[in-house]
Amino acid sequence: MLKVTLVKSTIGSTPYQKKVVEALGLRKTGHSVVLPDTPQSRGAINKVSHLLKVEEQ
């Protein structure tokens, strides 16, 4: 499992990046979600890794 936290705002990001953050289930800066460690999750995280903090659980 991966704990993903949004640490930077999506203001100034492209619309695609905003949709990826929303698809991960993140809403506000500081919000965290726990996701399964799948290739799909990893791919989405890699697209917006500059906005996120990822921790293994």
C-alpha positions in Angstrom: 0.0 0.0 0.0 1.1 3.6 -0.7 0.2 6.6 1.4 0.0 9.6 -1.0 -0.1 13.2 0.3 -0.7 16.3 -1.8 2.0 18.7 -0.7 1.8 21.4 -3.4 -1.3 23.1 -4.9 -2.5 22.4 -8.3 -2.8 26.1 -9.1 -0.7 26.7 -12.2 -0.8 23.0 -13.2 -2.1 21.8 -16.5 -5.7 20.6 -16.7 -4.4 17.1 -17.3 -2.4 17.2 -14.0 -5.4 18.5 -12.1 -7.5 15.6 -13.4 -4.8 13.1 -12.4 -4.6 14.5 -8.8 -8.4 14.3 -8.7 -8.4 10.7 -10.0 -6.0 9.8 -7.2 -8.7 11.0 -4.7 -6.8 14.0 -3.5 -8.7 17.2 -2.9 -6.8 19.8 -0.8 -3.2 20.5 0.0 -2.2 18.2 2.9 -4.9 15.6 2.1 -3.7 12.0 2.2 -5.1 8.8 0.7 -3.9 5.2 0.9 -3.8 3.4 -2.5 -2.9 -0.1 -3.6 0.6 -0.5 -5.0 -0.4 -1.3 -8.6 1.1 -0.3 -12.0 -1.8 2.0 -12.6 -1.4 3.9 -9.3 2.4 4.1 -9.8 1.9 5.6 -13.3 -0.5 8.3 -12.1 1.8 9.1 -9.2 4.7 9.5 -11.6 2.8 12.0 -13.7 2.4 14.4 -10.8 5.2 13.3 -8.6 6.4 17.0 -8.2 3.1 17.7 -6.3 3.1 14.6 -4.1 4.8 12.9 -1.2 4.7 9.1 -1.3 5.3 6.8 1.6 5.3 2.9 1.6 3.0 1.3 4.2 
